[in-house]
Amino acid sequence: MGLLLSLNFYSQDIPYQKSIHQTQLEEYNSKGNANAAFYEKTVPAQQKPAKEKSNCSLNKIVYGWHPYWVGSVYQNYEWDLLSHLSYFSYEVNASDGEAVTTHGWANSSAVDAALASGNTKVTLTASLFSNHAAFFNSSTSEQTLINNLISLVQNRGAHGVNIDFEGLPSSYKTNFANFMVNLCSQMHAAIPGSEVSTVLYAVDWNNVFDFSIMEPEVDHYIIMGYAYYYQGSSNTGPCDPLYHYGTNYNYTLSKSVTDYLHEGCPANKLVLGLPYYGYQWATTDLNVPGTTIASGNAKTFKQVKNNASNNYTTSNLTYESDSYTNIYLFNDGGPQQCFISEFEGFDKRLSHVLNTKIAGIGIWALGYDDGYNGCWNSIENYLTDCYEDSCNGSIHDYGGPSRNYYNNENYTWTISPPNASNIDVDFTFFDVEANYDYLYIYDGADTNASQIPGSPFTDTIGPGSFTSSTGSVTFRFYSDVATKNPGFLANYSCNYSGASLNETHSPSIYPNPSNHSLNIVGFGIEWAELYNQEGKLIQKTKCNPSLQKASISMRDFSRGVYYLKTTSSQNIQLQKIIKN
């Protein structure tokens, strides 16, 4: 064991840096016409490819903030894949609890559409970024806010509120927790079935969230999982690193989840907010990480994908595999570096939500992907009852593929690809703190199954290679309060007992229809090509002819009919594939 350090032990509060919520609210308020009706008339939705309504049902929370300024982009929201829309925002007057403005909550067409969807719950966000003393030192102000929120939610036929109080000093920790309990008890009584949530900071520098008081009254806690590197950072880095980035400042989405669970936040209420934006900085050069020479600018997913500047091209793109972040490097009046999570990185973040068994995701902000289906497709693939484990992939500890894991981890996850008869697992690296941190491996779908020989594993004596006796294998990793080692890394692939492996070169395809991975089992296959109905090649995979299996990801494709062409030295086979 090593020296235990806690981010909660500070003699004074860490200075507050404005969040993206506050920064963008102030920006759009300053433009005038700070009302949803104005933007719903002047900001149309961008046309996007047609997407059928999902046949899958959400089994995780997808909680999206809808800022008043995004206009009519709500017309592109996939209501069946959005559990909550939170209207942003009721700006709290700290001196009396009244609304400075609600930005058109009462008449917003976006709220109307969400309420009419029959699927998406609607909440109203109340925001307060300063002058906390005036608010919390007045019971009258607190009660006025509670009364107003209940009335506004009732009048709208909505479902609850989200509290976005930022920059809280540690001296108001108990005041805030008691306010949340008071709000919850009154709103739940006045509106049966209503929900009350609050934001959590990416890093709770000042230890301001007291779960021992707020539990069990608060319904959801939403981590603002962004701006780990922000517009004022002196060095470039990911807005939302999933795992470690760099060597010194190692606060990440993974660490935030671990820390809040350790502090007492229930996993079934913890929601990981994710950004539909990144940051771009002017830098001294194109070396990564770069030294910034000016404040960064937020770039939305839509801006990057539209690529009006022609800077966000594949030739300018690199990928950071520990934080799972895309980086665009280019010259535009000088060196520029843009860090943003796109499809592959977004998928990895959703996978982490599943593996940690937390409640779901939040989105800042809805509409920042307007015109693109990619994030909606990922939500459908991962956060619904259509999710399937891939037949092959890799696993690693929650520090990332090549970095140390964190303290206080205690996670259990299972790999169980559909129709698999067993799973081959090959550990290529293993190093955890001897006799304090452990990896348990169970030969089955949960921890009730028998452990494989040697489990639990510690020190540098890892599992090596093994094959499960069933189509599932379960992992549990535990780390104590101190000393963090490099962790572990493994590859896995599944097998199918019913596959035809003769030399007729006619492959077996599993599963078909497919939601996620399309598995190709057969001898001598050299190429696998996937075509859409128009005959356009959309994915091509080179196979090793000496192996008997390959895999094609179907995750990012829309539902419909596709055609798989497999080529061997002997023949060519064409088979119809259904994506559902």
C-alpha positions as CSV (number, residue, x, y, z in Angstrom):
1,M,0.0,0.0,0.0
2,G,1.1,3.6,-0.7
3,L,0.4,7.0,0.7
4,L,-3.3,7.8,0.5
5,L,-4.2,11.2,-0.9
6,S,-7.8,12.5,-1.2
7,L,-8.9,15.4,-3.4
8,N,-11.3,16.3,-0.5
9,F,-8.6,17.4,1.9
10,Y,-8.2,21.1,1.1
11,S,-7.8,24.0,3.5
12,Q,-9.7,26.4,1.2
13,D,-12.0,26.2,-1.8
14,I,-10.6,25.7,-5.3
15,P,-11.4,28.8,-7.4
16,Y,-14.5,28.2,-9.5
17,Q,-14.0,28.1,-13.3
18,K,-17.1,28.8,-15.4
19,S,-18.7,25.7,-16.8
20,I,-19.9,25.3,-20.4
21,H,-23.4,25.7,-19.0
22,Q,-22.7,29.1,-17.6
23,T,-20.4,30.3,-20.4
24,Q,-22.9,29.5,-23.1
25,L,-25.9,30.8,-21.1
26,E,-24.2,34.1,-20.7
27,E,-23.2,34.2,-24.3
28,Y,-26.7,33.7,-25.6
29,N,-28.3,36.0,-23.0
30,S,-26.0,38.8,-24.2
31,K,-27.3,38.5,-27.7
32,G,-30.8,39.7,-26.8
33,N,-34.0,37.8,-27.8
34,A,-33.1,35.3,-25.0
35,N,-36.3,33.3,-25.5
36,A,-37.0,29.9,-27.0
37,A,-39.7,31.3,-29.3
38,F,-37.2,33.5,-31.1
39,Y,-34.8,30.7,-31.7
40,E,-37.5,28.2,-32.7
41,K,-38.4,30.6,-35.5
42,T,-34.9,31.5,-36.6
43,V,-32.8,28.3,-36.1
44,P,-34.2,25.5,-38.2
45,A,-33.2,21.8,-37.8
46,Q,-30.6,20.6,-40.2
47,Q,-31.6,17.9,-42.6
48,K,-30.3,14.5,-41.7
49,P,-30.5,11.0,-43.2
50,A,-33.8,9.3,-42.6
51,K,-33.8,7.0,-39.5
52,E,-36.7,4.7,-38.7
53,K,-38.2,4.7,-35.2
54,S,-36.3,2.3,-33.0
55,N,-37.7,-1.1,-32.3
56,C,-35.5,-1.2,-29.2
57,S,-36.5,0.0,-25.8
58,L,-34.3,2.1,-23.6
59,N,-33.1,0.3,-20.4
60,K,-30.8,3.1,-19.4
61,I,-31.4,6.8,-18.7
62,V,-30.6,9.2,-21.6
63,Y,-31.0,12.7,-20.0
64,G,-30.5,15.6,-22.4
65,W,-30.4,19.3,-21.7
66,H,-32.2,21.4,-24.2
67,P,-30.9,25.0,-24.1
68,Y,-33.4,27.6,-25.2
69,W,-31.0,28.7,-28.0
70,V,-30.9,25.5,-30.0
71,G,-34.1,26.4,-31.8
72,S,-36.1,23.9,-33.8
73,V,-33.4,21.2,-33.8
74,Y,-35.8,19.3,-31.4
75,Q,-37.5,18.1,-34.6
76,N,-34.5,15.8,-35.1
77,Y,-34.5,14.4,-31.6
78,E,-35.2,10.6,-31.4
79,W,-37.8,10.7,-28.7
80,D,-37.9,6.9,-28.3
81,L,-34.2,7.1,-27.4
82,L,-34.4,10.1,-25.1
83,S,-35.7,9.3,-21.6
84,H,-35.5,12.9,-20.3
85,L,-35.5,16.4,-21.8
86,S,-34.4,19.1,-19.4
87,Y,-35.3,22.6,-20.5
88,F,-32.4,25.1,-19.8
89,S,-33.2,27.1,-17.8
90,Y,-35.0,28.9,-15.0
91,E,-32.3,31.4,-13.9
92,V,-32.6,31.8,-10.1
93,N,-32.4,35.3,-8.6
94,A,-30.3,34.5,-5.5
95,S,-31.8,37.3,-3.5
96,D,-35.4,36.1,-3.5
97,G,-35.6,32.7,-5.4
98,E,-37.7,34.2,-8.1
99,A,-36.9,33.6,-11.8
100,V,-34.7,36.2,-13.5
101,T,-36.2,34.5,-16.6
102,T,-37.4,31.1,-17.7
103,H,-36.5,31.8,-21.3
104,G,-39.9,30.8,-22.6
105,W,-40.5,27.5,-20.7
106,A,-44.3,28.0,-20.7
107,N,-44.6,28.2,-24.5
108,S,-41.6,26.2,-25.9
109,S,-42.5,24.0,-28.8
110,A,-39.7,21.7,-27.9
111,V,-41.3,21.1,-24.5
112,D,-44.6,20.5,-26.3
113,A,-43.1,18.0,-28.6
114,A,-41.4,16.1,-25.8
115,L,-44.6,16.0,-23.8
116,A,-46.5,14.7,-26.9
117,S,-43.9,12.0,-27.5
118,G,-45.3,9.7,-24.9
119,N,-41.8,8.5,-24.1
120,T,-39.7,11.4,-23.0
121,K,-40.1,12.9,-19.5
122,V,-39.7,16.7,-19.3
123,T,-37.9,18.6,-16.5
124,L,-37.0,22.2,-15.9
125,T,-33.4,23.1,-15.0
126,A,-32.9,25.7,-12.3
127,S,-29.5,27.4,-12.6
128,L,-27.5,29.4,-10.1
129,F,-23.8,30.2,-10.6
130,S,-23.0,32.8,-7.9
131,N,-24.2,34.6,-4.8
132,H,-24.9,31.4,-3.0
133,A,-24.7,33.0,0.4
134,A,-27.7,35.3,-0.3
135,F,-29.8,32.3,-1.4
136,F,-28.9,29.8,1.3
137,N,-29.0,32.3,4.1
138,S,-32.7,33.0,3.3
139,S,-35.3,30.3,4.0
140,T,-37.8,32.5,2.2
141,S,-35.7,32.5,-1.0
142,E,-35.4,28.7,-0.9
143,Q,-39.1,28.2,-0.3
144,T,-40.0,30.7,-3.1
145,L,-37.9,28.7,-5.5
146,I,-39.5,25.4,-4.5
147,N,-43.0,26.9,-4.8
148,N,-42.3,28.3,-8.2
149,L,-40.7,25.1,-9.5
150,I,-43.6,23.0,-8.4
151,S,-46.1,25.4,-10.0
152,L,-44.2,25.6,-13.3
153,V,-43.9,21.9,-13.6
154,Q,-47.6,21.3,-12.6
155,N,-48.8,24.0,-15.1
156,R,-46.8,22.4,-17.9
157,G,-47.8,18.8,-17.1
158,A,-44.1,18.1,-16.8
159,H,-42.3,15.6,-14.7
160,G,-39.8,17.3,-12.4
161,V,-36.7,19.5,-12.1
162,N,-33.0,19.5,-12.4
163,I,-30.9,21.6,-10.0
164,D,-27.8,23.1,-11.6
165,F,-26.1,25.1,-8.8
166,E,-22.4,25.5,-9.6
167,G,-19.4,27.0,-7.8
168,L,-20.8,26.0,-4.4
169,P,-18.4,26.8,-1.6
170,S,-17.7,23.9,0.8
171,S,-19.3,26.0,3.6
172,Y,-22.7,25.5,2.0
173,K,-22.4,21.7,1.7
174,T,-25.0,21.0,4.4
175,N,-27.3,23.8,3.3
176,F,-27.3,22.5,-0.3
177,A,-28.0,18.9,0.8
178,N,-30.9,20.0,3.1
179,F,-32.3,22.2,0.3
180,M,-32.3,19.2,-2.0
181,V,-34.1,17.1,0.6
182,N,-36.7,19.8,1.2
183,L,-37.3,20.3,-2.6
184,C,-37.6,16.5,-3.2
185,S,-40.1,16.0,-0.3
186,Q,-42.3,18.8,-1.4
187,M,-42.2,18.1,-5.1
188,H,-42.8,14.4,-4.7
189,A,-45.8,15.1,-2.5
190,A,-47.2,17.7,-4.8
191,I,-46.6,15.8,-8.0
192,P,-46.7,12.0,-7.5
193,G,-44.1,10.3,-9.7
194,S,-42.1,13.5,-10.2
195,E,-38.3,13.4,-10.4
196,V,-35.7,15.7,-8.9
197,S,-32.1,15.5,-10.0
198,T,-28.9,17.6,-9.4
199,V,-25.7,18.0,-11.3
200,L,-22.4,16.8,-9.9
201,Y,-19.1,18.5,-10.9
202,A,-16.6,16.5,-13.0
203,V,-14.2,16.8,-10.0
204,D,-15.7,17.6,-6.5
205,W,-12.7,19.7,-5.6
206,N,-14.4,21.3,-2.5
207,N,-16.3,18.2,-1.3
208,V,-19.7,19.9,-1.5
209,F,-22.0,16.8,-2.1
210,D,-23.2,15.0,1.0
211,F,-24.9,11.8,-0.2
212,S,-25.5,10.8,3.4
213,I,-28.1,13.6,3.7
214,M,-29.4,13.6,0.1
215,E,-30.1,9.9,0.0
216,P,-32.6,8.4,-0.7
217,E,-34.6,11.5,-1.6
218,V,-32.8,12.7,-4.8
219,D,-33.8,10.7,-7.9
220,H,-30.7,11.2,-10.1
221,Y,-27.2,12.6,-9.9
222,I,-25.8,13.8,-13.2
223,I,-22.0,14.2,-13.5
224,M,-21.0,17.1,-15.8
225,G,-18.4,14.9,-17.4
226,Y,-16.7,17.5,-19.5
227,A,-14.2,20.4,-19.4
228,Y,-11.5,18.3,-17.7
229,Y,-9.5,20.3,-20.2
230,Y,-11.4,23.5,-20.8
231,Q,-11.1,26.8,-22.7
232,G,-8.6,28.3,-20.3
233,S,-6.3,25.2,-20.1
234,S,-2.6,26.0,-20.6
235,N,-2.1,22.7,-22.4
236,T,-4.4,20.9,-24.9
237,G,-6.2,17.8,-23.9
238,P,-9.6,16.0,-24.0
239,C,-12.7,17.7,-22.9
240,D,-13.9,14.3,-21.6
241,P,-11.1,11.8,-21.3
242,L,-12.5,8.4,-20.7
243,Y,-9.3,7.1,-19.2
244,H,-5.9,8.6,-18.5
245,Y,-4.5,11.3,-20.7
246,G,-1.0,12.6,-20.0
247,T,1.0,11.8,-16.9
248,N,0.3,14.5,-14.3
249,Y,-3.4,15.6,-14.4
250,N,-5.3,12.3,-14.5
251,Y,-8.8,13.2,-13.7
252,T,-11.1,11.4,-16.1
253,L,-14.7,10.1,-16.7
254,S,-13.6,6.8,-15.2
255,K,-12.2,8.4,-12.1
256,S,-15.2,10.6,-11.6
257,V,-17.5,7.6,-11.7
258,T,-15.3,5.7,-9.2
259,D,-15.0,8.7,-6.9
260,Y,-18.7,9.4,-6.7
261,L,-19.6,5.7,-6.1
262,H,-17.0,5.6,-3.4
263,E,-18.4,8.8,-1.8
264,G,-21.8,7.1,-1.5
265,C,-23.7,7.9,-4.7
266,P,-25.8,4.9,-5.6
267,A,-24.9,3.3,-9.0
268,N,-28.6,3.1,-10.0
269,K,-28.9,6.9,-9.7
270,L,-25.6,8.0,-11.1
271,V,-25.7,9.4,-14.6
272,L,-22.6,10.2,-16.6
273,G,-23.0,13.5,-18.5
274,L,-21.2,13.5,-21.9
275,P,-20.4,16.4,-24.2
276,Y,-21.6,16.8,-27.8
277,Y,-18.7,19.2,-28.2
278,G,-15.0,19.5,-27.8
279,Y,-12.4,22.3,-27.5
280,Q,-10.1,23.9,-30.1
281,W,-7.1,25.9,-29.1
282,A,-4.4,28.0,-30.9
283,T,-1.1,26.4,-30.0
284,T,2.6,27.0,-30.3
285,D,2.9,24.0,-32.6
286,L,1.2,20.8,-33.6
287,N,2.9,18.6,-31.1
288,V,0.5,16.8,-28.8
289,P,-0.2,17.8,-26.1
290,G,0.3,21.4,-27.1
291,T,0.9,24.6,-25.3
292,T,-2.0,27.0,-25.8
293,I,-1.5,30.6,-26.7
294,A,-5.1,31.7,-26.4
295,S,-8.4,30.7,-24.8
296,G,-10.0,27.7,-26.5
297,N,-13.4,27.7,-28.3
298,A,-16.1,25.0,-28.0
299,K,-16.7,23.1,-31.2
300,T,-19.9,21.2,-31.4
301,F,-20.2,17.8,-33.0
302,K,-22.3,19.3,-35.8
303,Q,-19.6,22.0,-36.5
304,V,-16.9,19.4,-36.8
305,K,-19.0,17.0,-39.0
306,N,-20.2,19.8,-41.2
307,N,-16.5,20.8,-41.7
308,A,-17.2,24.1,-43.3
309,S,-13.6,25.1,-42.7
310,N,-12.3,21.9,-44.3
311,N,-9.9,21.5,-41.3
312,Y,-11.6,18.4,-39.8
313,T,-10.5,15.9,-42.4
314,T,-9.1,12.4,-42.1
315,S,-5.7,13.6,-43.1
316,N,-5.6,16.0,-40.1
317,L,-7.0,13.4,-37.7
318,T,-5.2,11.3,-35.1
319,Y,-6.7,9.2,-32.3
320,E,-5.6,9.1,-28.7
321,S,-6.2,5.5,-27.5
322,D,-6.0,5.9,-23.7
323,S,-8.6,8.7,-23.5
324,Y,-10.4,7.5,-26.6
325,T,-10.5,10.9,-28.2
326,N,-10.2,12.3,-31.7
327,I,-7.6,15.0,-32.3
328,Y,-7.6,17.3,-35.4
329,L,-4.2,19.0,-36.0
330,F,-4.0,21.7,-38.6
331,N,-2.8,25.2,-39.5
332,D,-5.4,27.9,-39.8
333,G,-3.8,31.3,-39.1
334,G,-1.3,29.3,-37.0
335,P,-1.2,25.8,-35.4
336,Q,-4.6,24.6,-34.1
337,Q,-5.5,21.5,-32.0
338,C,-9.1,20.3,-31.7
339,F,-10.0,17.5,-29.2
340,I,-13.5,15.9,-29.6
341,S,-15.0,12.5,-29.0
342,E,-16.6,11.1,-32.2
343,F,-18.4,7.8,-32.9
344,E,-15.7,5.3,-31.7
345,G,-15.0,7.2,-28.6
346,F,-18.7,7.7,-27.8
347,D,-19.2,4.0,-28.1
348,K,-16.4,3.3,-25.6
349,R,-18.0,5.7,-23.2
350,L,-21.3,4.0,-23.5
351,S,-19.6,0.7,-23.0
352,H,-18.1,2.0,-19.8
353,V,-21.5,3.0,-18.5
354,L,-22.7,-0.6,-19.1
355,N,-19.7,-2.1,-17.4
356,T,-19.9,0.1,-14.3
357,K,-23.6,-0.5,-14.1
358,I,-24.5,3.1,-13.5
359,A,-27.9,4.5,-14.5
360,G,-27.1,6.0,-17.9
361,I,-25.9,9.1,-19.7
362,G,-26.6,12.8,-19.8
363,I,-26.0,15.0,-22.9
364,W,-24.8,18.6,-23.1
365,A,-26.4,19.6,-25.2
366,L,-29.2,18.2,-27.3
367,G,-29.0,19.6,-30.8
368,Y,-25.3,19.9,-30.9
369,D,-25.3,16.8,-33.2
370,D,-28.1,18.1,-35.3
371,G,-28.1,16.6,-38.7
372,Y,-26.3,13.4,-37.8
373,N,-27.6,10.0,-36.6
374,G,-24.3,8.6,-35.2
375,C,-24.9,9.3,-31.5
376,W,-28.5,8.2,-31.7
377,N,-27.3,5.0,-33.4
378,S,-24.9,4.4,-30.6
379,I,-27.5,5.0,-27.9
380,E,-29.8,2.5,-29.7
381,N,-26.9,-0.1,-29.9
382,Y,-25.7,0.2,-26.3
383,L,-28.4,1.6,-24.0
384,T,-31.5,-0.4,-25.1
385,D,-32.6,-4.0,-24.9
386,C,-31.1,-4.6,-28.3
387,Y,-27.6,-4.5,-27.0
388,E,-25.4,-7.5,-27.7
389,D,-21.8,-8.1,-26.7
390,S,-19.4,-8.3,-29.6
391,C,-17.9,-11.6,-30.5
392,N,-14.4,-10.3,-30.3
393,G,-12.6,-7.4,-28.6
394,S,-10.3,-6.3,-25.8
395,I,-10.7,-5.6,-22.1
396,H,-8.5,-3.6,-19.8
397,D,-8.6,-2.0,-16.4
398,Y,-10.3,1.4,-15.9
399,G,-7.1,3.4,-16.1
400,G,-7.1,2.7,-19.9
401,P,-5.0,0.4,-22.1
402,S,-1.6,1.6,-21.0
403,R,-2.1,3.6,-17.8
404,N,-2.6,2.8,-14.1
405,Y,-6.0,2.0,-12.7
406,Y,-7.5,4.0,-9.9
407,N,-8.0,3.5,-6.1
408,N,-11.4,2.3,-4.7
409,E,-12.5,0.4,-7.8
410,N,-15.0,-2.4,-7.4
411,Y,-16.6,-3.4,-10.7
412,T,-18.1,-6.5,-12.1
413,W,-18.9,-7.0,-15.8
414,T,-19.7,-9.9,-18.1
415,I,-19.0,-10.7,-21.8
416,S,-21.7,-12.9,-23.2
417,P,-22.0,-12.7,-27.1
418,P,-25.2,-14.2,-28.5
419,N,-25.1,-17.9,-29.5
420,A,-21.5,-18.3,-28.4
421,S,-20.5,-21.7,-27.2
422,N,-17.4,-20.6,-25.4
423,I,-14.9,-17.7,-25.3
424,D,-11.1,-17.6,-25.8
425,V,-9.4,-15.1,-23.6
426,D,-5.7,-14.1,-23.9
427,F,-4.2,-11.8,-21.2
428,T,-1.2,-10.1,-22.8
429,F,-0.3,-8.0,-19.7
430,F,-1.0,-8.2,-16.0
431,D,0.3,-6.2,-13.1
432,V,-1.8,-5.3,-10.0
433,E,-0.8,-4.4,-6.4
434,A,0.3,-7.7,-4.8
435,N,-2.1,-9.0,-2.1
436,Y,-4.2,-5.8,-2.1
437,D,-5.8,-5.5,-5.5
438,Y,-7.4,-8.5,-7.3
439,L,-9.0,-9.6,-10.6
440,Y,-11.6,-12.4,-10.2
441,I,-12.7,-14.3,-13.2
442,Y,-15.9,-16.5,-13.2
443,D,-16.6,-19.1,-15.8
444,G,-20.1,-18.0,-16.5
445,A,-22.7,-15.2,-16.7
446,D,-22.3,-13.9,-13.1
447,T,-20.3,-14.2,-9.9
448,N,-22.3,-17.3,-8.9
449,A,-20.3,-19.3,-11.5
450,S,-17.1,-21.1,-10.6
451,Q,-13.9,-19.2,-10.7
452,I,-11.3,-20.3,-13.3
453,P,-8.2,-22.0,-11.8
454,G,-5.9,-19.4,-10.1
455,S,-8.6,-16.8,-9.6
456,P,-8.4,-14.3,-7.9
457,F,-5.2,-13.0,-9.6
458,T,-2.8,-10.5,-8.0
459,D,0.7,-9.2,-8.4
460,T,2.1,-10.1,-11.9
461,I,0.8,-13.6,-12.0
462,G,-2.1,-13.2,-14.4
463,P,-4.6,-15.6,-16.0
464,G,-2.6,-16.1,-19.2
465,S,-4.8,-17.7,-21.9
466,F,-7.9,-19.8,-21.2
467,T,-11.2,-20.8,-22.8
468,S,-14.4,-20.6,-20.9
469,S,-16.7,-23.6,-20.6
470,T,-19.8,-21.6,-21.5
471,G,-20.6,-18.7,-23.8
472,S,-20.1,-16.2,-21.0
473,V,-17.3,-15.0,-18.8
474,T,-17.5,-12.6,-15.8
475,F,-14.8,-10.3,-14.4
476,R,-14.6,-8.5,-11.1
477,F,-11.8,-6.1,-10.4
478,Y,-11.1,-4.7,-6.9
479,S,-8.5,-2.1,-5.9
480,D,-8.0,-0.8,-2.4
481,V,-7.4,2.8,-1.1
482,A,-3.8,3.2,-2.2
483,T,-1.1,2.2,-4.7
484,K,-2.1,2.1,-8.4
485,N,-0.4,-0.4,-10.8
486,P,-0.5,-0.6,-14.6
487,G,-3.4,-3.2,-14.5
488,F,-4.2,-5.7,-17.2
489,L,-4.9,-6.1,-20.9
490,A,-6.6,-9.0,-22.7
491,N,-8.1,-9.9,-26.1
492,Y,-11.1,-12.2,-26.5
493,S,-13.0,-14.0,-29.2
494,C,-16.0,-16.3,-29.2
495,N,-16.6,-19.7,-30.8
496,Y,-19.8,-21.3,-32.2
497,S,-20.2,-25.0,-31.9
498,G,-22.8,-25.3,-34.7
499,A,-20.6,-23.6,-37.4
500,S,-19.8,-25.5,-40.6
501,L,-16.0,-25.5,-40.9
502,N,-15.6,-27.8,-43.9
503,E,-13.7,-26.9,-47.0
504,T,-16.8,-26.0,-49.1
505,H,-15.9,-22.4,-48.3
506,S,-19.6,-21.6,-47.5
507,P,-19.4,-19.4,-44.4
508,S,-21.9,-19.5,-41.6
509,I,-23.2,-16.0,-40.5
510,Y,-24.2,-15.4,-36.9
511,P,-26.4,-13.7,-35.9
512,N,-28.6,-12.7,-38.8
513,P,-30.6,-10.4,-38.2
514,S,-27.9,-8.5,-36.4
515,N,-27.8,-5.5,-34.1
516,H,-24.1,-5.2,-33.4
517,S,-21.4,-7.6,-34.7
518,L,-21.9,-9.9,-37.7
519,N,-19.8,-13.0,-37.2
520,I,-18.4,-14.9,-40.2
521,V,-17.4,-18.5,-39.5
522,G,-15.8,-20.6,-42.3
523,F,-12.6,-21.9,-43.7
524,G,-10.4,-20.0,-46.1
525,I,-12.3,-16.7,-46.2
526,E,-10.0,-13.9,-47.5
527,W,-12.3,-10.9,-47.8
528,A,-15.6,-9.9,-46.3
529,E,-17.4,-7.0,-47.9
530,L,-20.7,-5.4,-46.8
531,Y,-22.9,-3.6,-49.4
532,N,-26.0,-1.5,-49.0
533,Q,-29.2,-2.0,-51.1
534,E,-27.8,0.4,-53.7
535,G,-24.8,-1.8,-54.2
536,K,-22.4,0.7,-52.5
537,L,-19.5,-0.9,-50.6
538,I,-19.7,0.4,-47.0
539,Q,-17.3,-1.9,-45.2
540,K,-14.5,-4.2,-46.2
541,T,-12.5,-6.5,-43.9
542,K,-9.5,-8.5,-44.8
543,C,-9.6,-12.0,-43.2
544,N,-6.8,-14.4,-42.4
545,P,-7.5,-17.5,-44.5
546,S,-5.9,-19.8,-41.9
547,L,-8.5,-18.6,-39.3
548,Q,-12.0,-19.8,-39.2
549,K,-13.8,-16.6,-38.1
550,A,-14.0,-12.9,-38.7
551,S,-16.3,-10.1,-37.6
552,I,-18.0,-7.0,-39.1
553,S,-19.4,-4.2,-36.9
554,M,-23.0,-3.3,-37.8
555,R,-23.4,-0.7,-35.0
556,D,-23.3,2.5,-37.0
557,F,-25.6,1.3,-39.8
558,S,-29.3,2.0,-40.0
559,R,-31.9,-0.8,-39.9
560,G,-32.6,-2.5,-43.2
561,V,-31.3,-5.0,-45.8
562,Y,-27.5,-5.3,-46.6
563,Y,-25.5,-7.9,-48.6
564,L,-22.4,-9.6,-47.5
565,K,-19.9,-10.9,-50.0
566,T,-17.3,-13.3,-48.9
567,T,-14.4,-14.2,-51.1
568,S,-12.0,-17.2,-50.9
569,S,-9.6,-18.7,-53.3
570,Q,-12.3,-21.2,-54.4
571,N,-15.5,-19.1,-54.7
572,I,-17.6,-16.1,-53.9
573,Q,-20.7,-16.2,-51.7
574,L,-23.4,-13.5,-51.4
575,Q,-25.8,-13.5,-48.5
576,K,-28.6,-11.1,-47.5
577,I,-28.1,-9.5,-44.1
578,I,-30.7,-7.9,-41.9
579,K,-29.9,-5.0,-39.5
580,N,-32.7,-4.7,-37.0
